[in-house]
Amino acid sequence: MTLTIADATVRGGGGRRDGELIMSWTLDAFLRRLDRCDHSPALDELTAMLEDLDVEPEEVRPYVRFDWHAYRRNIMHTGPLYEALVLCWRPGQRTPVHDHGGSTCAMRVLKGVATETAYAPADDGTLIETSRRDLPAGSVSGAADGFVHEVVNDQPPGFDLVTLDVHAPPLVAANTYARQRVAERPRAPQLA
């Protein structure tokens, strides 16, 4: 696909990645670009586009809706080869441990801090925690098919989390894993 300068703006100042000039995308231009794709975007393509995205709070405000019982998935836009959602999380809310059932997923943290935990299968059929990381506002994370993870708002009360998630192709079904099948990685003792 050929893109023109009109597809991007320098609202966020642009920048450079690996010596290459990059432009920042408005949310509208980002969605138009996805709508014009003739293929389901690969993980590296989605994460790069989200890294270059310049989202103003007003642009997503209509999709920022919370639920007091569980994190909430708010559909923002769907195209034939992707879906874009705004996910809203109160403190303590989490996804189940899951994969993406054949879809690629890229997530950008718009507000707050997301804690992402990755898992790998063990020989006994349980899942072992392989990594855990905090993703502050502006961070981008991606997951290809087969990647098993969990995302949680592990922040104290009053600190909500808002993410922009893009699934390509649209997420039809994901595999979820029972918490009892997850073996927690031993942690070093906390020193006072």
Secondary structure as UniProt FT lines:
FT   HELIX           5..7
FT   TURN            11..12
FT   STRAND          15..17
FT   TURN            18..19
FT   STRAND          20..22
FT   STRAND          24..25
FT   HELIX           27..36
FT   HELIX           43..51
FT   HELIX           57..60
FT   HELIX           61..63
FT   STRAND          72..79
FT   TURN            80..81
FT   STRAND          82..89
FT   TURN            91..92
FT   STRAND          97..98
FT   TURN            101..102
FT   STRAND          104..111
FT   STRAND          113..121
FT   TURN            123..124
FT   STRAND          127..136
FT   TURN            137..138
FT   STRAND          140..143
FT   TURN            145..146
FT   STRAND          148..152
FT   TURN            157..158
FT   STRAND          161..168
FT   STRAND          176..177
FT   HELIX           179..181
FT   STRAND          182..183
//
